[in-house]
Amino acid sequence: MQRSILLTPGPATTSDNVKYAQIVPDICPREQSFGELIREVCNKILLLANGENTHHCVLFGGSGTAAVEACISSVIPDTGKVLIIVNGAYGERIAEMCKVYYRSSQYEIYQEAPTKLPCIDKIEKRLQSSPEISHITVVHHETTTGILNPLEEIFALAKNYGKSLIVDAMSSFGGIDINLDKMPCHYLIASSNKNLQGMAGIGFVLCEKKTINTIANFPKKTLYLDLYSQYQSLLLKNEMRFTPPVQTIYALNQALNEILEEGLAQRISRYSNNWQCLVEGMAGLGFNMAIPDMPQSKILTTFLEPDWPNFSFETMHDFAFERGFTIYPGKTLGIRSFRLAIIGDIYENDILNFVIIMQSYVKKICYI
Ligand SMILES: *Cc1c(COP(=O)(O)O)cnc(C)c1O
């Protein structure tokens, strides 16, 4: 199979074994053996986050946003209020969901610029001035920029004040260590196609066992995405309520085998090594990081577009694409930028090859 390298934050480059795992005999997902596969997949996901004792894994067919929406729409009671921490597009997306599902008195937004970290003191002040806040949401790795938000500190604050914490860990899960045993967030959300290196089509919410039953009788705001109903169906029957993406689940099982075999620590170190090579290689060509002073996820980086007369993101994209590499545009930061991720089944050599291609691009536009 032709190998294309996606330097995008997901879907990521997958191994051939993950691709081929989708080629299986047709099966009805209500069969017991498929139920066993679902159980196995859920257990492996929990194992990765050290959450087997503390959490349940609830799968949904859909992209990552579906799982975030399932959580947001299902876990806040009519008497509750959610504090939404926003420093990028994914935090904003959660705010949009709250606008869809809740009265304006049920949520408040704490907004920072996408180039800034959320400030723990400011969050604490919000909790003190609005004691009716029952839930806090945070995006662990803001994929808008590559900034890693201070999850441990926010978890400690939520715990101190007795608030439920909802974490969008979509682009960090499987690429940054998250230990649910030590840090039992109430809800942690991720998907199949980023650091897990599976196919797109499955989102999941890891729900704290101790508290999941408190949402049982909350008014239902969505049928398909109702978190508690999906949880019960998986718990009692190992079944998703509606037709699951059957082949995607086989691929996810293979992808989970691969991350468990590689070891989470080794995957994290492969990713940081990819990141180091990329950032150094790009700096050597004159491409600088847009936000170098913030804590980096080492999963994705925003680069400033250089102001060379012949440079354009589109020509650079096409040049790289013709040579097997897909790069990613920036999201509005008020500056011209582009983004490169280093996740997926890719290695130092791939990054070095990419840097060589970028070098040819730079030579070409500088000598036109
Ligand atoms: C990728 C991502 C999502 C979900 O995106 P989908 O396109 O729906 O899979 C949500 N939050 C973050 C932080 C992400 O990086």
The ligand as an SDF file (V2000), in Angstrom:
LIG
                    3D

 15 15  0  0  0  0  0  0  0  0999 V2000
   -9.6410   16.6440   16.9700 C   0  0  0  0  0  0  0  0  0  0  0  0
  -10.2050   17.2970   18.1710 C   0  0  0  0  0  0  0  0  0  0  0  0
  -11.5750   17.2140   18.4850 C   0  0  0  0  0  0  0  0  0  0  0  0
  -12.5800   16.4450   17.6890 C   0  0  0  0  0  0  0  0  0  0  0  0
  -12.5400   16.6420   16.3470 O   0  0  0  0  0  0  0  0  0  0  0  0
  -13.3050   15.6560   15.3310 P   0  0  0  0  0  0  0  0  0  0  0  0
  -12.9710   16.2940   14.0330 O   0  0  0  0  0  0  0  0  0  0  0  0
  -14.7460   15.7190   15.6650 O   0  0  0  0  0  0  0  0  0  0  0  0
  -12.7510   14.2850   15.5220 O   0  0  0  0  0  0  0  0  0  0  0  0
  -12.0000   17.7760   19.6730 C   0  0  0  0  0  0  0  0  0  0  0  0
  -11.1590   18.4080   20.4920 N   0  0  0  0  0  0  0  0  0  0  0  0
   -9.8340   18.4970   20.2390 C   0  0  0  0  0  0  0  0  0  0  0  0
   -8.9440   19.1750   21.2210 C   0  0  0  0  0  0  0  0  0  0  0  0
   -9.3270   17.9570   19.0610 C   0  0  0  0  0  0  0  0  0  0  0  0
   -8.0100   18.0480   18.8050 O   0  0  0  0  0  0  0  0  0  0  0  0
  1  2  1  0
  2  3  1  0
  2 14  2  0
  3  4  1  0
  3 10  2  0
  4  5  1  0
  5  6  1  0
  6  7  2  0
  6  8  1  0
  6  9  1  0
 10 11  1  0
 11 12  2  0
 12 13  1  0
 12 14  1  0
 14 15  1  0
M  END
$$$$
